[in-house]
Amino acid sequence: MTESDLLGQLAAATSLSSWELIAVLLGIAYLLLAVRESLWCWYAAFASTAIFLWLFREVNLLMESALQLYYLAMAVYGWYQWRHGGRGDRAPPTAAAASQPLPIVTWRPRTHLLAIAAVLAISAGSGVLLARHTDAALPYLDSFTTWGSILTTWMVARKVLENWLYWLVIDSVSIYLYLERGLLLTAGLFAIYLIIVVFGYRRWLQHYRHQSA
């Protein structure tokens, strides 16, 4: 390897790390704002996701990269739901109805069992396909975090209380995935996520109980 090749690789790694840092900071902002049920969380999510879309493709995490396309769409959907979802589906779009916040809801145990079973089954299937037909790294774990995140992000957009518990599992697995691929800042982001998720669940639970009362 020549000196110019070494300098080129160093410059590329520095560029990746800089963009990764920006995406990480936006990701932290997203989750902190989500804990507070702030509509601005979806703006931070969109910007962070756009950066991660490119970043994961660069390190060959194919499923994680594809997942970012879904996140971009969900950032728009989540923004709309949190802004307008508080009114009933058949209610007229008056200013008063539109300003009503989307309520926090919970799922029955049977719904959780079906959701978890579906994620595991789809993850196993896509993991097999990735392992056989692509050069994807850690195809089964990559598939699990991808499909689990797809479900859980939708839960966030619909304000399902238990989304925070799902994130505890998904983020824990993601930390190992990113460490293995050398994305140290992203792994650190998800370690911070684990702490924020606990506070997020407690805050949403208190709000849910107050809302129900």
PEGI-V780748 format. One record per residue. N is the residue number from 0. RES is the residue in one small letter. NEAR is the number of other ideal C-beta (glycine too) atoms within 10 Angstrom. Layout:
N,RES,NEAR
N,RES,NEAR
//
This chain:
0,m,7
1,t,7
2,e,7
3,s,8
4,d,9
5,l,10
6,l,10
7,g,12
8,q,11
9,l,10
10,a,10
11,a,11
12,a,11
13,t,10
14,s,11
15,l,17
16,s,14
17,s,11
18,w,16
19,e,22
20,l,14
21,i,15
22,a,22
23,v,21
24,l,15
25,l,20
26,g,22
27,i,16
28,a,18
29,y,25
30,l,24
31,l,17
32,l,17
33,a,25
34,v,18
35,r,12
36,e,16
37,s,15
38,l,13
39,w,14
40,c,22
41,w,24
42,y,16
43,a,21
44,a,26
45,f,19
46,a,18
47,s,24
48,t,22
49,a,16
50,i,18
51,f,25
52,l,18
53,w,13
54,l,22
55,f,22
56,r,14
57,e,14
58,v,16
59,n,14
60,l,26
61,l,18
62,m,24
63,e,28
64,s,20
65,a,14
66,l,23
67,q,21
68,l,11
69,y,16
70,y,19
71,l,15
72,a,13
73,m,21
74,a,23
75,v,13
76,y,17
77,g,25
78,w,18
79,y,12
80,q,18
81,w,21
82,r,14
83,h,14
84,g,19
85,g,16
86,r,16
87,g,9
88,d,5
89,r,5
90,a,12
91,p,9
92,p,8
93,t,10
94,a,6
95,a,9
96,a,13
97,a,14
98,s,11
99,q,14
100,p,14
101,l,17
102,p,12
103,i,20
104,v,13
105,t,13
106,w,16
107,r,8
108,p,7
109,r,8
110,t,12
111,h,15
112,l,11
113,l,12
114,a,19
115,i,14
116,a,10
117,a,12
118,v,21
119,l,14
120,a,11
121,i,17
122,s,21
123,a,13
124,g,12
125,s,19
126,g,21
127,v,13
128,l,12
129,l,19
130,a,14
131,r,8
132,h,9
133,t,12
134,d,9
135,a,20
136,a,17
137,l,20
138,p,21
139,y,15
140,l,18
141,d,28
142,s,26
143,f,24
144,t,26
145,t,25
146,w,23
147,g,24
148,s,23
149,i,16
150,l,17
151,t,22
152,t,23
153,w,17
154,m,20
155,v,23
156,a,21
157,r,17
158,k,23
159,v,21
160,l,16
161,e,18
162,n,23
163,w,23
164,l,14
165,y,22
166,w,26
167,l,13
168,v,14
169,i,21
170,d,22
171,s,15
172,v,16
173,s,27
174,i,17
175,y,14
176,l,20
177,y,24
178,l,15
179,e,13
180,r,18
181,g,11
182,l,25
183,l,12
184,l,18
185,t,26
186,a,18
187,g,15
188,l,25
189,f,24
190,a,15
191,i,15
192,y,22
193,l,14
194,i,10
195,i,18
196,v,23
197,v,14
198,f,13
199,g,21
200,y,18
201,r,12
202,r,15
203,w,21
204,l,15
205,q,11
206,h,16
207,y,16
208,r,10
209,h,9
210,q,12
211,s,9
212,a,5
//
